[in-house]
Every structure is written in structure tokens, then in C-alpha cells.
Amino acid sequence: MTVHGREKTPGPLRLSVPLEAGRGAGRYAVLLVLCALCYSNSLHGEFVHDDVWAISNNPDVRPGSSLQNIFTNDFWGKRMADNTSHKSYRPLCILTFK
């Protein structure tokens, strides 16, 4: 390619992050720190409301229980077919307690 009769040689290849991308990452970092600060006081809190029954007393959460039970029982650890079952099916939530 020529510019005013001379060949233009390509300059060195520069790898740089655009300024806008750097600002976006900084904003996400500030947001992450603010969220962590807001919730940091809850990490050492006690169970509230129905947490004891949902986590501590739930047979599906205890060590040694079968993973299959999580997918066949309700949130409280009762069989879905049982008449006393709450019929609240939340297997992913129970997996986070395990």
C-alpha cells in the first residue's frame, strides 16, 4: 500500500486493553466489594426461622444419605408421595446444604 508515493510499513503490533474495558472491570470490582461488605455480617449469624428444620433436621442433608433421595423427596426430606409431604421440590437448594 502506498501513501504519497511511499510504501507504508505496518507498525509494531500493540496489545492493549481499551480504556473503557478497564473502567468496566473496575466498576465490577467496586460492585463486588460493596456486595461483600453488605453481606459480610451475615456469615457468622445463626440459623433463623425454619433453617434448623430445613438444614439440620433434614435427613437428605445429613452425611451418608443417598443423593437419589434429594431428587425423590421434598424440601423437608419427606417422600413426595407421602400425604404429609409439603410437595415443595427444590433439589438444587438441598444440594447446596449437603
Long-range contacts (C-beta under 8 A, 24 or more apart in sequence): 54-97, 55-97, 58-94, 58-97, 60-94, 60-98, 61-94, 61-97, 61-98, 70-94, 70-95, 70-98
